[in-house]
Amino acid sequence: MPQRPYPFVNTHSDYPMAIIRQRRLFRDHVMQSDYLPVHRKTGLCMEVMTVGTDHRFPIFGGVLDMAEPRTVFEILDAMHMELSETRGDYALVLHGDDIEPIIGAGNIALMFNLEGVACVEDDFSLWRNYYRLGVRALSLTHDPQNRMASGCREPDGGLTRLGRRFVSELNNYNVVLDLVHAGERSFFDALEHYDGPIVVSHSNAKAVWDCPRNLTDDQIRAVGERGGFVAVMFCGAFLRENAERATLEDVVSHIDHIAALIGIDHVAVGPDYVDYMMDFFPDLLKPLGVEPGAVAWAKGGKELATIQDLSQVLSARGYSEVDIGKIMGGNALRTYKAILSRHARGMDGSGMRYGMAQ
């Protein structure tokens, strides 16, 4: 095994929810003081951070409405403030060409994500402004039906007329389309209107454990055919029956299945850790209709500090160092670079095309 940690790409995190909580309490330098030390120790080189979702969470003694555009702009502002306070330890990815220089300089690359587009409403100008402020990844829904699409826990009506128009619009941007949480019909509808690689940032294989959030083999094959990746997640409810008994061995069973279907070059890791917000995590689950006792992370992989333990389990299961490197971060970096380089940089340097058909 390598003496240094494998470079790790976390394809999904909710850190901004914890950060905005602290900044509302008039704290600054939150990332640098609370998260940077563990990020450095664990080999993290890139993280995708959620700045908006489809949900309104009853926390902070009130409501954090992450489907409300004003809240999304507040969170984006807070994250830009955090970036300005870190003295270059973190840097924002806007284009594929940004990734290697950021990581090569020893810094951690961040990409902003919308986990569901309820905050776009039916106003594409909102999306364009999120984009201008750095959002470079999005999923269509965070489980519930919204104006664009049906989620994996809803009666699956596929993309709406507005959703089809919106997905077609995304072809004009260097942006990552993440089909996590989408209903199966919405998933395949999106493929008909989007012409680039797709990713699934934190999900597993339905053939290994059948639950609504996991992907069918047909969905997994579609991701591989488009040149994207499926990133496995560590929450026990999506790994096996008896969630509380889940371990990293179960995580690797899902990796085995996905790699067998579409190849080792299309598997990544998106654990969906929440250890940094466990004090208010039960409140987050309320609008999702989930009991806290039903959620447990795989033993041996409950927090970022343990992420390199996955590499040891992969090695014990016969994966080579090269393949482990791909799973831990290499595949995600390659795919993000390709997707975010699809268009030449625009007048603002961001890669947005001008004169777009509406």
C-alpha positions as CSV (number, residue, x, y, z in Angstrom):
1,M,0.0,0.0,0.0
2,P,1.2,3.6,-0.7
3,Q,2.7,5.3,2.3
4,R,0.8,8.5,1.5
5,P,-3.0,8.6,1.3
6,Y,-4.6,8.1,-2.1
7,P,-5.9,11.5,-3.5
8,F,-9.6,11.5,-2.6
9,V,-12.4,13.2,-4.4
10,N,-15.6,13.5,-2.4
11,T,-18.3,13.7,-5.0
12,H,-21.0,14.9,-2.6
13,S,-21.1,16.8,0.7
14,D,-23.4,19.1,2.6
15,Y,-20.7,21.2,4.4
16,P,-22.3,24.5,3.4
17,M,-25.3,23.7,5.6
18,A,-23.0,23.5,8.7
19,I,-21.0,26.5,7.5
20,I,-24.0,28.8,7.0
21,R,-25.2,27.8,10.5
22,Q,-21.9,29.0,11.9
23,R,-21.8,32.2,9.9
24,R,-25.3,33.1,11.1
25,L,-23.7,32.9,14.6
26,F,-21.2,35.5,13.4
27,R,-18.3,33.0,13.0
28,D,-15.9,33.4,10.1
29,H,-13.0,31.2,8.8
30,V,-15.2,28.2,9.5
31,M,-13.6,25.9,6.8
32,Q,-10.1,26.8,7.8
33,S,-10.6,26.2,11.5
34,D,-13.2,23.3,11.5
35,Y,-12.5,21.3,8.3
36,L,-9.1,22.1,6.8
37,P,-7.1,19.9,9.3
38,V,-9.0,16.7,8.6
39,H,-9.1,17.5,4.9
40,R,-5.4,17.7,4.8
41,K,-4.8,14.5,6.8
42,T,-7.2,12.4,4.7
43,G,-5.9,13.2,1.2
44,L,-8.9,15.2,0.1
45,C,-8.1,17.0,-3.2
46,M,-11.6,17.9,-4.4
47,E,-15.0,18.2,-2.9
48,V,-18.5,18.9,-4.4
49,M,-20.5,21.0,-2.0
50,T,-24.2,21.5,-1.9
51,V,-25.5,25.1,-1.8
52,G,-29.2,24.4,-2.4
53,T,-31.7,21.6,-2.3
54,D,-35.4,20.9,-2.7
55,H,-36.1,21.0,1.0
56,R,-36.9,23.3,3.9
57,F,-35.2,22.1,7.0
58,P,-36.6,23.0,10.5
59,I,-33.3,23.9,12.1
60,F,-31.6,26.9,13.8
61,G,-34.7,27.5,15.8
62,G,-36.5,28.3,12.6
63,V,-36.3,27.1,9.0
64,L,-33.4,26.9,6.6
65,D,-35.2,27.0,3.3
66,M,-32.7,25.7,0.8
67,A,-35.3,25.7,-2.0
68,E,-35.7,29.5,-1.6
69,P,-33.5,31.5,-4.0
70,R,-32.7,34.1,-1.4
71,T,-31.2,31.3,0.9
72,V,-29.2,29.9,-2.0
73,F,-27.7,33.3,-2.7
74,E,-26.9,33.7,1.0
75,I,-25.1,30.4,1.1
76,L,-23.2,31.2,-2.1
77,D,-22.2,34.5,-0.6
78,A,-21.0,32.8,2.6
79,M,-19.0,30.2,0.6
80,H,-17.3,33.0,-1.4
81,M,-16.5,34.7,1.9
82,E,-15.0,31.5,3.2
83,L,-12.9,31.1,0.1
84,S,-11.5,34.6,0.5
85,E,-10.6,33.8,4.2
86,T,-8.7,30.5,3.5
87,R,-5.5,32.1,2.0
88,G,-5.6,29.8,-1.0
89,D,-6.0,26.4,0.9
90,Y,-9.3,26.0,-1.1
91,A,-10.1,27.3,-4.6
92,L,-13.3,27.2,-6.7
93,V,-13.5,25.2,-9.9
94,L,-15.2,27.0,-12.7
95,H,-13.8,25.2,-15.7
96,G,-12.1,21.9,-16.4
97,D,-8.7,23.7,-16.9
98,D,-8.9,24.9,-13.2
99,I,-8.7,21.4,-11.6
100,E,-5.1,20.4,-12.2
101,P,-3.5,23.8,-11.3
102,I,-5.5,24.0,-8.1
103,I,-4.6,20.4,-7.0
104,G,-1.0,20.7,-8.3
105,A,-0.5,23.8,-6.1
106,G,-1.4,21.7,-3.1
107,N,-4.8,23.3,-2.6
108,I,-8.2,21.7,-2.4
109,A,-10.6,22.2,-5.3
110,L,-14.2,23.0,-4.5
111,M,-17.2,22.7,-6.8
112,F,-20.7,24.1,-5.9
113,N,-23.7,21.9,-6.5
114,L,-27.5,22.2,-6.4
115,E,-29.0,19.0,-5.0
116,G,-32.4,19.5,-6.7
117,V,-33.5,22.5,-8.7
118,A,-36.6,23.7,-6.8
119,C,-34.6,26.9,-6.3
120,V,-34.7,27.6,-10.0
121,E,-38.5,27.6,-10.0
122,D,-39.5,28.4,-13.5
123,D,-37.1,31.3,-13.9
124,F,-34.0,30.3,-15.8
125,S,-32.4,33.7,-15.0
126,L,-32.0,32.3,-11.4
127,W,-30.1,29.4,-12.8
128,R,-27.9,31.7,-14.8
129,N,-27.1,33.8,-11.8
130,Y,-26.3,30.7,-9.7
131,Y,-24.0,29.7,-12.5
132,R,-22.3,33.1,-12.5
133,L,-21.7,32.7,-8.8
134,G,-19.9,29.4,-9.4
135,V,-22.4,26.5,-9.4
136,R,-21.0,23.9,-11.7
137,A,-23.1,20.8,-10.8
138,L,-26.7,20.0,-10.2
139,S,-29.2,17.2,-9.8
140,L,-32.8,17.6,-11.0
141,T,-34.5,16.6,-7.8
142,H,-33.7,15.7,-4.2
143,D,-36.3,13.0,-4.1
144,P,-39.6,14.9,-4.3
145,Q,-41.4,16.0,-7.4
146,N,-40.6,19.5,-8.4
147,R,-41.3,21.7,-11.4
148,M,-38.6,19.8,-13.4
149,A,-38.7,16.2,-12.6
150,S,-40.0,13.3,-10.5
151,G,-37.7,11.9,-7.7
152,C,-37.0,8.3,-6.9
153,R,-39.5,8.2,-4.0
154,E,-42.4,9.7,-6.0
155,P,-44.8,8.3,-8.6
156,D,-42.5,8.6,-11.6
157,G,-43.9,11.0,-14.2
158,G,-40.5,11.7,-15.8
159,L,-39.4,15.2,-16.8
160,T,-42.0,17.8,-17.1
161,R,-42.2,20.1,-20.1
162,L,-40.2,22.7,-18.2
163,G,-37.7,20.1,-17.1
164,R,-37.1,19.0,-20.7
165,R,-36.5,22.6,-21.7
166,F,-34.2,23.1,-18.7
167,V,-32.1,20.0,-19.4
168,S,-31.8,21.0,-23.0
169,E,-30.6,24.4,-21.8
170,L,-27.8,22.8,-19.8
171,N,-26.1,21.7,-23.0
172,N,-25.1,25.4,-23.3
173,Y,-23.0,25.3,-20.1
174,N,-20.0,23.5,-18.8
175,V,-21.9,21.9,-16.0
176,V,-22.1,18.5,-14.4
177,L,-25.6,16.8,-14.7
178,D,-25.9,14.5,-11.7
179,L,-28.9,12.1,-11.9
180,V,-28.8,11.0,-8.3
181,H,-32.2,11.0,-6.6
182,A,-34.0,11.0,-10.0
183,G,-36.9,8.6,-10.7
184,E,-36.0,6.0,-13.3
185,R,-38.2,7.6,-16.0
186,S,-36.8,11.1,-15.2
187,F,-33.3,9.6,-15.5
188,F,-33.8,8.3,-19.0
189,D,-35.8,11.3,-20.1
190,A,-32.8,13.5,-19.1
191,L,-30.5,11.3,-21.3
192,E,-32.7,12.2,-24.3
193,H,-32.2,15.9,-23.8
194,Y,-28.6,16.1,-22.6
195,D,-25.8,15.2,-24.8
196,G,-22.8,15.0,-22.4
197,P,-21.4,12.6,-19.9
198,I,-23.5,12.2,-16.8
199,V,-22.7,11.2,-13.2
200,V,-24.5,9.8,-10.2
201,S,-22.7,11.3,-7.2
202,H,-23.9,9.2,-4.2
203,S,-25.9,6.0,-5.0
204,N,-25.5,2.3,-5.2
205,A,-26.5,-0.8,-7.1
206,K,-30.1,-2.0,-6.9
207,A,-29.0,-5.5,-7.9
208,V,-27.0,-5.7,-4.6
209,W,-29.6,-4.0,-2.4
210,D,-33.0,-3.1,-3.8
211,C,-34.1,0.3,-2.5
212,P,-35.5,3.4,-4.3
213,R,-32.3,5.4,-4.2
214,N,-30.2,2.7,-5.9
215,L,-29.7,2.3,-9.6
216,T,-30.9,-0.5,-11.9
217,D,-28.3,-2.2,-14.1
218,D,-29.8,-0.4,-17.1
219,Q,-29.2,2.9,-15.4
220,I,-25.6,2.0,-14.5
221,R,-24.9,0.9,-18.0
222,A,-26.3,4.2,-19.3
223,V,-23.8,6.1,-17.1
224,G,-20.9,4.0,-18.4
225,E,-22.0,4.4,-22.1
226,R,-22.0,8.2,-21.6
227,G,-18.5,8.2,-20.1
228,G,-19.6,9.2,-16.6
229,F,-19.3,7.5,-13.2
230,V,-21.4,6.1,-10.4
231,A,-20.1,7.1,-6.9
232,V,-21.0,4.7,-4.2
233,M,-22.3,6.0,-0.8
234,F,-21.8,4.7,2.7
235,C,-25.2,5.1,4.3
236,G,-26.3,1.6,5.5
237,A,-29.9,2.0,4.3
238,F,-28.6,2.0,0.7
239,L,-26.0,-0.8,1.2
240,R,-27.9,-3.8,2.7
241,E,-30.7,-5.1,4.8
242,N,-30.2,-4.2,8.5
243,A,-28.5,-0.9,7.9
244,E,-26.9,-0.8,11.2
245,R,-24.8,-3.9,10.3
246,A,-23.3,-2.3,7.1
247,T,-19.6,-2.3,6.8
248,L,-17.0,-1.2,4.2
249,E,-17.2,-4.7,2.8
250,D,-20.7,-3.9,1.8
251,V,-19.5,-0.7,0.1
252,V,-17.0,-2.8,-1.9
253,S,-19.7,-5.2,-2.9
254,H,-21.5,-2.4,-4.7
255,I,-18.2,-1.3,-6.2
256,D,-17.6,-4.8,-7.5
257,H,-21.0,-4.9,-9.2
258,I,-20.7,-1.5,-10.8
259,A,-17.2,-2.2,-12.0
260,A,-18.3,-5.6,-13.5
261,L,-21.0,-3.8,-15.4
262,I,-19.3,-0.8,-16.8
263,G,-15.6,-1.1,-15.9
264,I,-13.3,0.2,-13.2
265,D,-12.9,3.6,-15.0
266,H,-16.5,4.5,-14.1
267,V,-16.6,4.0,-10.3
268,A,-16.0,6.7,-7.7
269,V,-16.8,7.5,-4.1
270,G,-19.5,9.8,-2.6
271,P,-20.0,8.7,1.0
272,D,-22.5,11.4,1.9
273,Y,-21.0,12.0,5.4
274,V,-22.9,14.0,7.9
275,D,-20.7,13.6,11.0
276,Y,-20.1,17.3,11.0
277,M,-23.8,18.1,11.6
278,M,-25.0,15.2,13.8
279,D,-26.2,17.7,16.5
280,F,-29.0,18.8,14.1
281,F,-29.1,15.8,11.8
282,P,-32.4,14.5,13.2
283,D,-34.1,17.8,12.3
284,L,-32.8,17.4,8.7
285,L,-34.5,14.1,8.4
286,K,-38.0,15.3,9.4
287,P,-39.0,16.8,6.1
288,L,-37.7,13.6,4.4
289,G,-40.0,11.4,6.5
290,V,-37.0,9.4,7.8
291,E,-36.5,8.2,11.3
292,P,-33.0,8.9,12.7
293,G,-32.7,5.3,13.8
294,A,-33.1,4.1,10.2
295,V,-29.9,5.9,9.1
296,A,-26.5,4.4,9.9
297,W,-23.2,4.7,8.1
298,A,-21.0,1.7,7.3
299,K,-18.9,0.6,10.2
300,G,-15.3,1.6,9.5
301,G,-16.4,4.4,7.3
302,K,-18.6,6.8,9.3
303,E,-16.5,10.0,8.7
304,L,-14.0,11.5,6.4
305,A,-11.2,10.7,8.8
306,T,-11.7,7.0,8.0
307,I,-11.9,7.3,4.2
308,Q,-8.5,5.8,3.5
309,D,-9.7,2.6,5.3
310,L,-11.7,1.9,2.1
311,S,-8.5,1.6,0.2
312,Q,-7.4,-1.2,2.5
313,V,-10.6,-3.1,2.0
314,L,-10.3,-2.7,-1.7
315,S,-6.7,-4.0,-1.6
316,A,-7.8,-7.0,0.4
317,R,-10.4,-7.7,-2.2
318,G,-7.8,-7.8,-4.9
319,Y,-7.9,-4.3,-6.4
320,S,-4.5,-3.0,-7.7
321,E,-3.0,0.3,-6.5
322,V,-3.8,1.8,-9.9
323,D,-7.4,0.8,-9.7
324,I,-7.8,1.9,-6.1
325,G,-6.4,5.3,-7.2
326,K,-9.0,5.5,-9.9
327,I,-11.9,4.7,-7.5
328,M,-10.7,7.0,-4.7
329,G,-10.3,10.1,-7.0
330,G,-8.8,9.6,-10.4
331,N,-12.0,8.7,-12.2
332,A,-13.9,11.6,-10.8
333,L,-11.1,14.1,-11.6
334,R,-10.9,12.9,-15.2
335,T,-14.7,13.0,-15.7
336,Y,-15.1,16.4,-14.1
337,K,-12.3,17.9,-16.2
338,A,-13.9,16.5,-19.4
339,I,-17.4,17.7,-18.6
340,L,-16.3,21.2,-17.4
341,S,-14.2,21.6,-20.5
342,R,-17.0,20.9,-23.0
343,H,-17.3,24.5,-24.0
344,A,-14.7,27.2,-24.6
345,R,-14.5,29.9,-21.9
346,G,-17.0,32.6,-22.5
347,M,-16.5,36.4,-22.1
348,D,-16.6,36.0,-18.3
349,G,-14.1,33.2,-18.3
350,S,-16.7,30.7,-17.1
351,G,-17.4,28.6,-20.1
352,M,-21.0,29.8,-20.6
353,R,-22.1,30.3,-24.2
354,Y,-23.7,33.6,-25.2
355,G,-26.6,34.1,-27.5
356,M,-28.3,30.9,-26.2
357,A,-31.6,29.9,-27.7
358,Q,-34.3,30.2,-25.1
